[in-house]
Amino acid sequence: MAGNTAPATQQPVKHFNLVRCVAVCLLTLIVLVGLAVLITWLVIRPKRLVYTLENGSLQHFNLNNKHINATFDFVLMAYNPNTKTSVYYDSMESVVSYKDQTLALDTIDPFHQPHRDTARVETKLVAQNLALSPSTYKDLRGEKSSGEIEVDVHYKSRVRFKV
């Protein structure tokens, strides 16, 4: 009878050893990946890109019959402060909107920005015979008479970093 009880207790021990081995392997893998990420970060020391809208102007502004014609010119300065990382802008688009209504949009050609470099991005967005909602038309007419028009400018880009 003593021989019958021994195999029953050995089965859970083998299962426990297998679980412990898998857990140790996973923990080791997580620690190694974490160390690799930490070392990479310490070597590269990534910094945020800095963007400044340098200039903005509005030309050929005309409101007629709830339609707008206008040309928006903007100069965006993009600074890459990183010492070891360059930036590839694969696609970039700019959008001008007024109170949640898009007035104009434009795409910018792809470009490369080396490390520690400032790129000047000039955009010209044209709104040509664009229909406006009645409230937007009324608000734009009021701002036009005051001499200042406040618009929202958004840039959206897909970038890649190369070390």
C-alpha positions in Angstrom: 0.0 0.0 0.0 2.8 2.3 0.6 3.9 2.0 -3.0 0.5 3.2 -4.3 0.6 6.6 -2.5 4.0 7.7 -3.8 3.1 8.2 -7.5 0.1 10.3 -6.5 2.3 12.8 -4.7 4.9 13.0 -7.5 2.5 14.2 -10.2 1.7 17.6 -8.5 5.4 18.1 -7.9 6.2 17.7 -11.6 3.4 20.1 -12.5 4.6 22.6 -10.0 8.2 22.5 -11.3 7.0 23.1 -14.9 4.9 26.1 -13.8 7.9 27.5 -11.8 10.2 27.0 -14.8 7.8 28.8 -17.2 7.4 31.7 -14.6 11.1 32.1 -14.2 11.7 32.1 -17.9 9.0 34.8 -18.4 10.3 36.9 -15.6 13.9 36.6 -17.0 12.6 37.7 -20.5 10.7 40.7 -19.0 13.8 41.8 -17.1 16.1 41.5 -20.1 13.7 43.4 -22.4 13.4 46.1 -19.7 17.1 46.4 -19.4 17.5 46.7 -23.2 14.9 49.5 -23.3 16.6 51.3 -20.3 20.0 51.1 -21.9 18.7 52.3 -25.3 16.9 55.2 -23.6 20.0 56.2 -21.6 22.2 56.1 -24.8 19.8 58.0 -27.0 18.3 60.4 -24.4 15.3 61.3 -26.6 13.8 64.9 -26.3 10.5 66.3 -27.5 10.3 68.0 -30.8 9.5 71.7 -30.6 7.0 73.4 -32.9 6.4 77.1 -33.1 3.9 78.9 -35.4 6.1 81.9 -36.4 3.8 83.8 -38.7 0.2 83.8 -40.0 -1.6 86.0 -42.5 -4.9 86.1 -44.3 -5.2 87.5 -47.8 -7.9 87.9 -50.4 -10.5 87.5 -47.7 -14.0 87.8 -49.1 -17.5 86.8 -47.7 -20.4 86.7 -50.1 -23.7 84.9 -50.0 -22.6 82.7 -47.1 -19.5 81.6 -48.9 -15.8 82.4 -48.1 -12.8 83.0 -50.3 -9.5 83.4 -48.5 -5.8 82.5 -48.6 -4.2 81.6 -45.3 -0.4 81.7 -45.1 1.5 80.1 -42.1 5.1 79.5 -41.2 5.7 76.6 -38.8 9.2 76.2 -37.3 10.1 72.6 -36.3 13.1 72.2 -34.1 14.7 68.7 -33.5 16.8 69.1 -30.2 18.0 65.5 -30.3 21.7 64.9 -30.8 21.5 61.3 -32.2 18.1 61.1 -33.8 16.9 62.5 -37.1 13.2 62.8 -38.0 11.5 61.7 -41.3 8.2 63.4 -41.9 6.4 60.9 -44.2 3.2 62.9 -44.4 2.0 66.2 -43.0 -1.3 68.1 -43.4 -2.4 71.4 -42.1 -6.0 72.4 -41.4 -7.6 75.8 -40.8 -10.9 75.8 -39.0 -13.3 78.3 -37.5 -15.6 77.2 -34.7 -15.5 73.5 -35.7 -16.0 74.2 -39.4 -13.0 73.4 -41.7 -12.2 76.3 -43.9 -9.1 75.0 -45.7 -6.6 72.1 -45.7 -3.3 71.3 -47.4 -0.8 68.5 -47.5 2.9 69.2 -47.2 5.5 67.2 -49.1 7.6 64.6 -47.1 10.9 65.9 -45.8 13.8 64.8 -43.6 15.1 66.8 -40.5 18.6 66.0 -39.3 19.5 66.1 -35.6 19.8 69.5 -34.0 18.2 71.2 -36.9 15.3 73.7 -37.5 13.0 73.1 -40.4 10.9 75.9 -41.8 7.5 74.7 -43.1 5.5 77.2 -45.2 1.9 76.4 -45.9 -0.6 78.2 -48.1 -4.2 77.1 -47.5 -6.9 78.3 -49.9 -10.6 78.4 -49.2 -12.3 78.9 -52.5 -16.1 79.4 -52.6 -16.6 77.4 -49.5 -20.2 77.3 -48.1 -20.5 78.3 -44.5 -23.2 77.6 -42.0 -25.4 80.7 -41.2 -23.9 81.1 -37.7 -20.3 80.8 -38.9 -21.0 83.3 -41.7 -22.5 85.8 -39.2 -19.6 85.4 -36.7 -16.9 85.7 -39.5 -18.6 88.9 -40.7 -18.5 90.3 -37.2 -14.8 89.5 -36.8 -14.0 90.9 -40.2 -15.4 94.2 -39.3 -13.2 94.3 -36.1 -10.1 93.6 -38.2 -9.0 90.4 -36.5 -10.1 86.9 -37.2 -9.3 84.1 -34.8 -8.9 80.7 -36.4 -7.6 77.3 -35.3 -4.6 75.8 -37.1 -3.8 72.2 -36.7 -0.9 70.2 -38.1 -1.1 66.4 -38.3 2.0 64.4 -39.2 3.3 60.8 -39.5 6.9 60.7 -38.5 9.7 58.2 -38.2 12.8 58.5 -36.1 16.2 57.2 -37.1 19.2 56.8 -34.8 
